[in-house]
Every structure is written in structure tokens, then in C-alpha cells.
Amino acid sequence: MTSGPYRPRFWALGGSPNKSIDIPVTSICLALYVCGAAIHMTIFQLNRRRGHKFLFNAVMFGFCMSRIVTCSLHLSSLMHPRNIRFAIAAQIFTAASMLLIFIINLLWTQRAVRSSWQSALERYGYRKTMVGALVAMTGFIFILFFAPNVQTLTIGEVFCGIPWGMFQTLTTHQIRHAVAALPVPALSKSSHSPQTTPYSPETSFVQACIGAYMHHIRLIVPILTLLALDTELQLAETSVVLHQFILAFCAYIANFGNALEETSHDQQVHVRADLGRQILRDALQVQNIGRITDPNPRSMLVPFFLYGAYAGLGDYQQGWSYLREATTLFSMLKVDAVSWYDQRAHSCIFWVLLISERSYGVRRNRPITLQVTSSSPSPSSTHASGLQMLAAVFQPLYEVFFVVWNGSSKGCSKDWLLELECDVWTALPAALELSNEAMANLRVS
């Protein structure tokens, strides 16, 4: 008897090799995996151009490529049964693709547990949920040993996989938070170094912030829709810019008067007195140079949210730099970079930034960046009556006014001032049909 290697009698997937069965089936699988690799890479590249790094498609592309190699080697081994090298290589790539399957299942399980089972985690806590998952998995194992048929065996495997996926996900989550809580050396606490493990706010808190924005703030600052916020929340862990977008948004809401307290009372979310400052510090620790070098709507809104958070804390001096950054990035925007950023959103953000900048410039004698030109969106394109009224008040205060207001020029006539005053006073109609929030904001302005 010759020494090895020997041809495998049974394949890891497929059982005993049979040309009449294996060649047609493997050929079909090969074609499907080729199509799958092309589709997943296309989706990944399209999302990458829009600023999304959707890793699921990248991992699925790797899985399809490993399966393509496996199927090709399997066919070669069937056509050349005496060449053992094909069989060995096929088994190696089969094991590699199984590892990718475990990674894919772990990623999808993490996303499913965080989105669908968050209420159970908040109600019972991580310890009880993990213990419950282990107990359930122990009980479901008996189904595998007493299954009378294949259907029952399949059901048992599914039932075992659910608590096992929960246990893996929660264990990973706890380890990540434990590492984040470790003491950091003094040299790494510099304000110039980014946070290694970014803080992730609880889903209930983020949902409370979204609810506060939709019920109280969107009437005044209509720059985002519920669909846009849900989209950004689902993709928050795919990039640093997206993660900072959610943190900056929460800091903006937490420091916007008592809007969060009113919404949190209905959702039973505890709001600490220092929560606004804490979430702002967390947002500042998550920094990425791509926010400046590759500007898009979400990277432009991050400094606007930071400005609003500082303004809510009364620190307008620090917030001014972020407002200037937001207006500068707005002029550099790639309009088609984000799916939810349409023409209406562009118009709303333009007028919100213009009103914020000119309002602050009047109070603090600061210059302005945004100008109203023939290509600027009209206030009516915002479809928001409160925002249109504010735009009408601040639109007459153009750049010439700020040159005079800031003392850069002395050339100011009495007639010009009277005309400007008349434009401001007659900007609004006598009767206003606005919400209480929009009316209060308009009267203050």
C-alpha cells in the first residue's frame, strides 16, 4: 500500500463524490457564487462612493470568492480523481469559507440583537439575558438528540443557534465596554488624540433624542426627517463620521432647552443634569479627518450640531468656530453623496445656517460666510412656514450691513438705514399662522 496523501472518501460538503450528480450541481453553485460576488462587490463600491463602508457586502464578496475557488477545485478533483492536490486544496478553501460564514453570522446576529431585542436587554439587563440565553441553549440541545426526523433536527439547530448568537453578541458587547472602562495612560489623554474605543449611547437614549427632535425641534429646525435619522442610526457603526454624527446630534438635542426632558418623561428615560456636557465631550472625542477632506451632508451637520450644543450651554465663543466650519463645508458639499439629502433638505440647511450665522453675527459683531445669490435656494422651497418667516427677517441683513455693523466701513447714510429698517419691519405679514415653538423663535429673533 502506497503512502499518502489519499483521495478523500467523503467530502466535507456533499458526501461521497459522484460525477453524474456532483458536476451539474457544483456547476450551478459555481455560477450562483460568481453572480453573488459580482452583485456584492457592486453594492459595496456604490455605497463606498456615497461615503458608506458597508462591510457586510465586502465579507459576502470574500465568501463568494472562496466558494468559487472551492467549487472550481471540486470540479477539477472530480475530473482528475488521481490528482490529490485538487482535493486537498478544495478542503482547505471549504474550511476558510466556513470561517467567513461564522463571521457573517456574528455580524448579522449583532445587528439583529441590537435592533429587535433591545427592549429585553433594557428590561432584564445583560446578566439575566446572558444567563437566559445559556439556559435556553442547554434545553434546546436535547432536541438534537431526540429528533425523530430531519425536520425536527433542523428546528432544533435553529433554536440552538438563536441563544448562542445572543450569548456571543452580548459577550462581545460587554468585553468592549470593559476595555473602554480601563484606565488610560496620561499621555493618551491629550485633546489631540482621538478616542480609541468610541462611546456608544444606548438605543433608548438615541430614540429619545430622535423623538425630541421630531416633536419639538423639527418645527423650528426642519433639516432632517425621521427616515434620514433612522438611516444614519442603522449605519452608525460602519464609520467614524457616522458615529460622530449620531453623538453630535444627541449632544445638540440634549442641550436644546428642555426638549429632551419632556420627551424622556414620556419614554421613561432618565436624564441627568450633566448629560448635555457629557455627550458633548463624547462627540468631541470621536474625530476623523475625512469629515474635512471629503465633505458630505452628514459631515457638514456634525459641526452645526456641535455649535448648537455649545450654544445651548451658553458658550457661544467656542461654538462660533464650529458654525464657521459648517458654513464652509456647506459651500464644498457633494449634493448627491447621501441618499436622503434632496433639494428640500439642501434648501432647509442653507437657510438654517444663514439665519444662525447672521443672528450670531448681529449679537457678537462677527462676519458672515453665506451669501444670498441668484443660485441660492428660495425660502419657499423649504416648505416650512416658520423657517420662511425667519429667512424673510434676516435676508435684508446682507454683507454690506455687516461691514458697517462691524465697523469696517463708515459709509452709511441715514436713508439707507431707514430703508433697511423698513425692510426688516415689513418682512412679516400682520397675521401669522405658526406653531407656538416657531412663533416664540420668531419673536425672539
Protein Blocks (a to p, Z undefined) as FASTA:
>chain_A
ZZdddddfbdfbhpjadfklmmmmmmmmmmmmmmmmmmmmmmmmmmmmnopacfklmmmm
mmmmmmmmmmmmmmmmmmmmmlmklmmmmmmmmmmmmmmmmmmmmmmmmmmmmmmmmmmm
mmnommlmmmmmmmmmmmmmmmmmmccbfklmmmmmmmmmmmmmmmmmmmmmmmmmmmmm
pccdfklmpfkbccfbacdddfklmmmmmmmmmmmmmmmmccbcfklmmmmmmmmmmpmk
lmmmmmmmmmmmmmnojllmmmmmmnopacdfklmmmmmmmmmmpccfklmmmgcfklmm
mmmmmmmmmmmnopamlmmmmmmmmmmmmmmccfklpfklcfklmmmmmmmmmmmmmmmm
mmnopadfbdcdfkbccfklnopaklmmmmmmmmmmcfklmmmmnopaccdcfklmmmmm
mmmmmmpcfbdcddfklmmmmmmZZ
